[in-house]
Structures are given as structure tokens and as C-alpha cells.
């Protein structure tokens, strides 16, 4: 899926000299008719529309590990699974995974004349390098006695909020720089902002190119991260005051 093309920026500038204030009529309270807008037009303004687009990779990964045992004695089935659960937890703790990021669920049942013990461990990683180290170690040491699912990458709400703020701030910064360039083109100096309005925001997920397999289990680690990458765009409209002639000394600096 191709990324949407951002809308072209629009720049409007009004460089007419500021009109002299008219004398108030005799007995009148003064005050001109307002334009109905959220700001009072100053007579010398630059209107700028600009946008920005940013992306953020996932900041969390969840891995599920499944293991089980089926024995003639209940204690033997429990013991076989418990030893492996302890080894998994110890390996994760040694590599910086805290207890609150590990969840264990167990299921014990009787199947015909045997006892079956099954368990699942869900581990949440914020460091993807540590995730790979833990998974590689468990595959090496436990082999086929444990089944490790492919990692599920996602964003925490805090990461999404950060992306939204950053793209808005970036759009405002781009808009201000455009306004400065317009003023310099006419030898003017940019003044204070009179209005900044967020006009449009968009958010969308990553994408998988058509030549990639449609089977999620066949994706590589990098393809999974790309697929979970979040994108955001923001378009803002701003009005800045135009001050007098640009200071040539500051321009040289």
C-alpha cells in the first residue's frame, strides 16, 4: 500500500503598508467592524499552510511460549512442566525481564488413563535484542519441548501520544520556517504568530509489500517490525504578523 502524498503547501502573503488609524468620529465610541475571525487582522500578515509526516516503530513485543507434558502419574506431569517453567522465568530474569512483564497460565487435566499438564508463558519485551537472545537460548536448551510463537509487535498508548505531539510540533515548525522565507523574499521580518490552527491529522499502520507472503508466520523479524510501524501526518494553518524591514545586520549574522 503506497503512502498517501501529502497535500502541497499553500502560502499567502499580504505586504501592504499598515494603514494609519482613522480619527474617531465626534461623539462616537470608535472601533471598526470585526471580520468575525478568531484574531483581529493587523493589516500586515503572512498566511501559511504546511504539513509534516513522521513514523515510529513499535516499542513493545509480546512472545508466547507453550509447553506441556502427559504422564501416567499426576506428579510427574506437573514436575516436568514446572522445571521448564522455572528455567524460562530464570532465563528471562537474568536478561532484565521483570516479573510484571511475565504472565504464566496453567491447565491440568486427565486424558483417559493419563494426566496432562499444559502451560503458557507470555513475556513482554521493550528491548528487541534481549527478546532474540532469550528466544534463541530457550530454543537451544529446551528444543522441541517448548513452542515459541512469532513475536507480536505493538505500540503502547504513551508511544502513540508521543508520535501525535511530535508530528504536530514538526508541522508548526515547518510552517514557521516557510513564513520566514516568504518574509525574507520581500525583505521583511517575521513577527509573532497571530493564529495557529491544526487543520487535519491522519494516522495509519505499516504495510506489507505485495511480493511478500500473505502468511504471517513466514514474515521475517524486520518485516514484522515494518508491518507494525505507525505513521502520522499533520497539516496546520498559521497566520504571522509581518514586522518592518528586515534588519540587515541580523541578516548578515
N, C-alpha and C positions, 0 to 999 in steps of 0.2 A: 504494500500500500504506500503510494508516494505521499510524502509530507505536503500539506497544503502550502501554496505560495502565499507569503504574507502580502497584505494589500500595500500598494505603493503609497509612500508618504506624500502628504499634501502640505504645501507651505503657502501661506498668505501673509503678506506684509502691507501695512499702511504706514507710510512715511511722511504724511502731510504734517506741516508745522502745527504746533499746538495753538489753537485759536485763543485770542485774548479774551478774558472773561468780560461778558457784557455787563453794563451797569444795570443795577436793579431798577425797575420802573418805580416811579414815585408811588409810595403807599403800598407797593407790592411786597410780598414775602420772599420773592426770589425763588430760585430752584427751577431747573429745567426739567422737562419731561423725561422720565427714565425710559430705557429701552426694554424694560421688562426682564432683562437678563440677571444672572446672579452676581454680576460685577458692574461697576459704573465705568463706561468707556472713557479712557483718558485722552483719546484723540491720536495718540501715537502708540500703536500696538503692533506686535507681530503674533500671528496665529499659526500654530504649528501642530501637525498631526504626525505622530511617529509610533513605531512598534518595536517589539523585541520578542525573541523566542529563545527559550532555554530548555535544557533537558537534565534529568537526574536519574542516575542508575539506582537500582534497588538497594536499600540499606539493611535488609534482613533476608535470611534464607532459613526455611524450615525443612528438616530432614527427618523422615520416619524410618525406624528400624524395627523389623518384625522378626520374632524368633519363637520357637515352640519346641515341645517335647511330648512324646507319647510313650508311656511306660506301663508295665503291669502293676507297679506299686505307686500310690499317690505321692509318697515322699520322694521317690526317685524322680518323678516328673517335675515336681516343684524344685528340687535341688538342682537339676540340670539347667533349668531356666534361670534360677536365682544366681548361679555362678556367672553366667554370661551377662545378666543384667548388671551385676556388680562390676564386672570388668568394663562394660560400656560406660557406666557412670564414672568410674575411676579414670578411664582414659580421657573422657571429656573434661573432667575437673582439672586434670593435670595440664590441660591446654587452655585453661582460662574460662571454661563454660561454667556459669553459676547454677545453683540449684533451681532458681526460679525460671531458668530457661530450659529445664528438662522436665518432661511430663511422662510418667510411666502408667500404663493401664495393663491390667492382668485379667485373664479369663481362664477359669479352671472348670473342666467338665469331664464327664465319664462317657466314653465311647465304647460300647459293647463291654468287653471284659478288661478294658484298659482305661488309664487316666490320662487326660490331655491337658497340658498347661501351655497357654499362649500368652505372649506379652508384646506390647508395642511401646517403643520409646520415641518421643518427639523431641527433637533438640532444635533450638533456635540459635542461629549464629549471626553475629554482626560483623565478624571477620571471616571473609570467604576463604582466605588462605588457611586459617585454622580448621575450617569446615572440611576442606580437602584432606588436610593432614589426619584428622580424626577418622574420616571415612576410609581413607587408604589403610590406616593402621588396623581398623576393625575387619576390613576385608582380608587383610593379610593374616591376622591372628585367628579370626573366627571362621573364615572361609564360607562354605555354603550353609553353615548353621545359623547365619543371620542374613536377612534380606534387607538391603538398603534401597529405599526409593530415591529417584532423582530429586535434587533439591527444588523446592518451590520458592522463588524469589518474589519479594513484595516490598512495598513502602510502608513505613509507619506513618500515622497521621501527622506527626511532627515534621517528617521529611517532606510531605506534600505541602504543608503550610509554608515551610521554608522556600520551596520552589515557587509558590504563588507570590510570596513577597519579593523574592529576588527578580522575577520576570517583570513585575510592576515597576520596581525601582529602576531596572535596566531600561524600560521603555521611557520613563520620565527623564532619565539621564540622556538617552538618545535624542529625545525631543528638545531638551535644553541646548544640547550641542548644535542641533540644526538651527535653532533660533539664533544662537551666537554667530554662526556662519552667515546667516542671512543679514544680520545687522552689520557685520564686518564688510560684507559685499557693498553696502551703501555707506560705509564709513560711520556707522552709528554704534552706540554702546548699548548692550542689553541690560535692561533694568530688572526689577523684581517681578516674580510671577503674579499675575492677577487672577488666573484660573487654571486649575489642573483637574481634568476630568478623565476617569477611566471609562473608555467607550466600549471596549469589547475584550473579553478574555476567553480563551479556549484551552481545553486540556484533552489529551488523548494518550493512549498507550503506545507501546512499541509495536513493531511489526516484524513478520517473518516473510522473507522474500519467497516468491513463487517457486523457485528452484529447490527450496528446502523441503524436507519431508514433512508430511502432514501429521506424522505420528509423534506425539510429544516425547515419548521415551527414547526416540532416536536423535534428539537435539543434543548438540554439544553444550558445554557449560557456558561458553561465550554467547551462543545462540539463545540460551535461556535468559541470560542477563539482558541481552538486547531486547528480547521479547517482553521483558518486564520493565524496561526503561520508560519513564514517564516524561511527557513533553507538555509544555505550556507556552502560550503566546499571549501577549497583551498589547492593546492599542490604546493610546491616550491622546487627548486633545488638550492643548495648553495655550494660554494667552499670556504674553510677557509685555511688560512696559518697555518702550524704547526711550532711552535717555538721550542726552545730547550727542555731539560729535565724539567719536572715539578718541581717547587720549593717545596721541601719537607716541608719547614716551612709554606708556604701558604696552602699546603695540610692538615697539621695538624690543621690549623685555620678553 
